[in-house]
Amino acid sequence: MDGDQLGGLVERVHRALVEDVDRTVVPGRMWALGLYKSVVLVLFMLRQNTVQEAAAELFGVSQATASRRWTALLPVVEKVLAGHVPDATKVSAGRVVLIDGTLVTTWDWASEGTLMFSGKHRDTGFNLQVAATLSGEPLAASAPVPGSRHDMYAWRQSHFPDAFADREDIGDLGYVGSGMLTARRKPPGRERPAGDKVYNQSIGKLRAAVERAIAHLKDWKILATRYRGPLQAFPLITRTITALTFYKKGW
């Protein structure tokens, strides 16, 4: 984001802290690092997915201070930017909607058993559903579900079926049976018809745009590289990055 957007974000965070009736964080005591640099620290950790010790060293504070800033300010950033996330139904009106799932890898927590393990990707993580336009602009991101759940399950658990109910939706073969436009499966025991090959190629070319939307979200490396934090905190991180993505694009 540019300097004006960053300054506006810090101003909103300050206002939210001042108006907080519980006053769990006092902005006037925003600490040796200052409120501006504290917000930048949180954004840096989202962008680079760096360990807290490394981020603390770069910002000249202790690891404990970096941890406190992260815990205190991440939910505030999400709260003040939540209004920039558009209504998926309204922004998709009259548009073709591309749907795809992506795995955000995590540590393999022994306490979770196989719940987070994706057989498709042979790795542990969260399944995140993303909706995009034909030009590759993101429309929405779902709440994450455990990686062991396939795309159809994750789609059904999200708000996407209702939000895009009257749209022409396009997905991959993982969404066969959802009502979306998908590629055609190879007939059992027979060669794929030439017409199906052409059709599938056309669908594939259209669907390439949703990969660009996913890439926009994964510019924030906490979604692109292995997430190391507590799993219960991940939905907040997803909401925050979604809001930051739309805020940066001027919504």
N, C-alpha and C positions, 0 to 999 in steps of 0.2 A: 504494500500500500504506500501511497505517497505521504509526504510530510503533513499535509492538511488532514488527511484521513487519520493518521496516527495521533495528531494533536487533538482531533475531534473525539477520538476514542478515549484518550486519557482524560479529557474534560468530562466525558460522560461517566467514566469510572469514578472520578472524583465526586461528581454530583451524586451518584448512587451511594457512595460511601458516606457522604455527609447526610443524606436523607435516610440512611439505614437506622430504623428505630432501635434495633438490637445493638447497633454500634459495636459489632464484633471487631471491626477494624477502624482505627481513627486515622483519617488521612493526614491530619496535622502532625502526626507522629510517624509519617511514612518515611521514617526510618532513615538510616544512614544512606541508603541507596536512592531514596526519593521516589515519589509516585511514578513519574515519567519513566525512569529507568526500570522500575519494578514491573510496569506493564510491558516494556520492551523485553525484559527478561522472560516473562511468560510467553510472549510471542516467539521469542528466539527458541525456547524449549519446544514449542509446538512445531516450529519451522524445521529445526535441525534434529529433533529427537535425541538431543545430547543428554548424557547422564548429568545429574544435578551437580556432582562434584566439578565437572568440567565447566558447566555454565557458571557456577559460583566463582571459579577461578577467573574466568573471563570478565566477570562483572565486579570483581574485587570484593566479594563478600564470602561468608562461610556457607558450607553446604546446608546447614540448618536454616540460615536466612533465605537461601534460594528455595528451600522446601516450603517455608512459611509463606513466601510471596506466591508461590504456585498454588498452594492450598487456598489462600485467602482471595486471590484475584481471578483465578480461572473462572469460577462461577459468576463473578461480577461481569467479566468480559462477555460471557455468554448471555447474561441477562440483558445488558444494555444494547446488544446487537441483535437480539432475537427478533425485533421488529423488522429487520432487513430481510429476513427469510420470507420470500413471497408465498402467497397461497398457491399451492401446486395446481389446483383446479383452474384458477383464474389465469395464471400465466401460460397454461397449456392450451387454452381455448383456441380452437381452430388450427392446432398444430399436430403433426405426427410426433408421437412420443417414443423414444428409444429407451429400453430397459435393459440393464445388465447388473450382474452381481460381481463383487470383487472381494477377495479375501485380504483382510488386514491382519498380518501375522502377529502373534503374541508369543510370550514365553510359554513353554509347555508346563503348566502348573500341575503338579502331581495330584493336587486335591480335586482337580476337575475331571480326572479320569480321561475318557475319550470324548467328552462332550465338545471340546474345542477343536478336535482333530477333523480336518477335511480330507476325506478319501480322494476327492478329485485333485486336490493340490498337494496331498501328502505332507501337510503341515498343519500347525495349530493356529487358530485365529478366529476372527469374527467375520461373518458374512454380512456385507453392507450392500444394499440395493441402491442403484443410482439411476435417475431418470434424466434424459437430455433431449435437446432438440436435434433436428437434422444437421444443424450447423455446429453441433458439439458444445452448445452452451448448457450448463447444468440447470435442471429444473427443480430437483429435489434429491435428498438423500434420506434413506430410511433409518430407523433405529437399528442398531446392530443385533444380530442373533448369533448364537454359537456356530462355529465353523462346520460342525457335523451336520448342520441342517442344509439341505440343498436349496437351490435358487427358488424353486416353486414354493417351498415352505416359507422362505424368507419374504418372498413377494406377498404371499397371502397374509402374513403376520404384520406387514407394513400398512401404511395408509394409501399405498399406490392403487389397489383395486378400486377403492371408492373415488380417489382423486382423479383417476384417468379412465373412469368407467365408460365415458362416451367418446373417448379418443381412439384414433387408430394407433395402437401400440405395436411395437416391433421388438421381438426378443429372439434369443437363440433357442436351440433345441431343448434347453433346460426348462422352457416355459410351454412346451407342447401341452395342450389341454387347458391352458389358461384363457383362451380366447384371443390371445395376441396373434399377430402375423409372425410366423416363424418359418425357418427353412423346412424342407421336406426330408423326412427320413428315407434312407435307402430301403426299398422293399425287401423283405426277408427272402433270401435265396435267389434273388434276381438282380440284374444290373440296374443301376440307377438310370431312368429315362433321360434322354438328352435335354428335354424341356425342364426337368427338375434341376439339372446341373446349371443351366442358365438362370433359372429362378433363384436358386440358392446363392449363386454368385452376386446377383442383384441385391438380395437381402444382406449378404455379407458386406457389400460396399456401403449400404445405408447404415448398417450397424457400426461401422468403424468410427462414426462420430461420437458414440457414447464412450468409447475408449478415451477420447480426448477430454470428455467431461470428467471421467474418473482421474485422468492425469492432472486436471486442474485441482481436484481435491487432494491428490497425493503430492502436489507441490509442497504441502505440509508433511514433512518427512515422518512425523509421528504416525501417519497413515501408510507411508510407503516403506518404512523399515520396521523392524520388529519392536512392537510395543512392550515395554518392560514394567509398566505400572500396574496397580491393582485393577483387576478386571471390572470391578463394580464402578470404577471411575470412567470407563471408556465411553459410555453413552454421552456423558457430559462433554468429553473431548470431541466426539463426533458432532454434537450440536454446535459446539463452539467453532469448529473449523467450517462447518456449513454456513454459519452466520458470517464468519470472516470472509469466506469466499464471495458471498453475495454483497457484503459491505464493500469489499475491494472493487467489485464490478459496478458499484454505484446504485444498487437497489435501495 
